[in-house]
Amino acid sequence: MSVLAPREAYRLWARSYEAENAITHLEQGLVRALGPSPAGLCLLDAGCGTGRRLLGTRARRAVGVDPSPEMIATGRETHAFGREVRLQVGDVRALRLPDAAFDLAWCRLVIGHLDDCRRAYRELARVTRKGGHAIVTDFHTAAHAAGHRRTFRCDGAVHEAEHHVHPAEAQIAAAGAAGLTLLEQAEAVIGPEALPFYRAKGRQALYEEHRGLPVVLALAFRRDG
């Protein structure tokens, strides 16, 4: 199995990225629970992939940014976005967006692809209005320690996307230095919600092995006023 830099990994992954898996399903539940709802808000999804998470949000305005042109192109070809949604190629560490432009900023399952999370947190704080919210999710350190990796299959081969471990404490410190106050911290573990994904692949025995393992970390912040 090859380990690919994120840019190359997502170039290849774009073809099959739309398929839901246990991690993305559990992550979605965490984001919904931590809120706030994007309905009526100006929403940023930094590291949006194909932009699929922007569908049906009822946001007043939504911008999806991703460093992979292939992911953005796939999203545009696959989805019929409304006029309120705009996708653009860009990097969460250097967003080409104005200050205080968003009520809610998402950065979902992205931080682990960065060797240093501090620049990303500074940018998230910069583009979020005072009193606004930022929701950050990441592949859980416990899952990485247990040997789990972020992998995908392309042309019959399995590839791993390069991942950097950023403990929750380090992320909270980086966020605080950028002007974001932690409101809530949560995690998702492998449990009954994930079982259908294991069954679909005929891997029920592996489910029993993984059950109870934290796989997604979620952090909810408010932009300091």
C-alpha positions, -999 to +999 in steps of 0.1 A: +000+000+000+014+034-010+013+065+012+004+095-009+007+132-002-028+147+002-027+165-031-020+133-050-043+112-029-073+133-035-066+136-072-071+098-074-098+096-047-120+122-065-135+094-087-149+075-058-151+100-030-188+104-030-194+070-015-203+072+022-184+052+048-185+046+085-162+075+093-180+101+072-214+089+085-203+092+122-186+125+115-218+139+100-237+130+131-212+148+153-214+180+133-252+180+134-251+175+172-227+203+179-244+227+156-254+254+149-276+247+120-263+265+088-298+274+077-300+311+070-262+316+077-232+324+056-213+291+056-178+281+048-167+245+042-128+246+042-117+214+027-151+207+011-140+178-012-167+176-038-189+200-019-216+174-011-219+186+025-232+220+011-263+203-004-295+209+015-280+231+042-304+260+034-275+284+041-280+319+028-246+318+012-222+288+011-186+287-001-167+254-004-129+255-007-107+226-015-070+223-027-079+195-051-091+208-086-102+172-093-125+172-062-140+206-071-145+195-107-162+163-096-185+182-074-195+206-101-201+177-125-220+156-100-243+180-081-268+207-091-258+234-066-280+264-061-269+299-068-261+304-032-233+278-034-198+286-047-169+262-050-133+273-054-098+258-053-079+269-023-060+261+008-074+264+044-040+278+054-043+307+030-079+313+022-086+338-005-117+351+014-124+384+032-122+388+070-152+381+091-172+368+061-189+338+076-213+330+105-202+294+105-170+278+093-165+240+089-132+223+086-140+186+085-115+157+084-089+181+070-065+191+099-048+157+099-036+162+064-016+193+075+018+191+091+010+222+112-025+230+122-018+265+136-021+284+102-054+267+095-068+278+128-056+313+123-074+314+089-106+299+103-106+326+130-099+353+105-128+346+082-153+339+110-172+369+123-171+378+159-196+357+178-197+332+149-188+295+152-163+271+138-167+233+138-135+212+133-134+175+130-104+152+127-095+115+125-092+105+161-057+100+176-069+067+193-079+053+159-045+062+144-027+047+175-047+015+169-033+012+134-063+027+115-054+047+085-073+069+059-073+047+029-091+044-004-091+021-034-083+032-069-078+010-100-076-021-078-049-007-055-053+005-019-037+039-011-032+057+021-035+095+024-007+110+044-018+119+080-003+140+108-014+134+144-027+166+161-039+158+197-070+176+208-050+196+233-027+209+206-056+219+184-075+237+212-043+256+221-038+266+184-075+277+182-072+297+214-041+315+202-061+324+170-090+338+189-114+308+190-130+297+223-138+260+228-175+254+234-177+217+233-156+186+225-170+153+214-160+120+198-177+093+177-170+056+184-176+026+163-209+012+174-243+002+160-245+032+137-214+019+119-225-017+117-244-015+083-212-003+067-193-033+080-221-057+070-222-042+034-186-054+031-191-087+048-168-077+077-190-082+108-161-099+126-140-068+121-168-047+135-166-066+168-129-059+169-134-022+163-164-017+184-159+010+210-129+026+193-131+064+190-126+073+153-136+109+150-129+140+171-151+171+169-144+205+184-169+234+184-155+269+188-169+305+190-150+334+175-141+357+204-156+392+203 
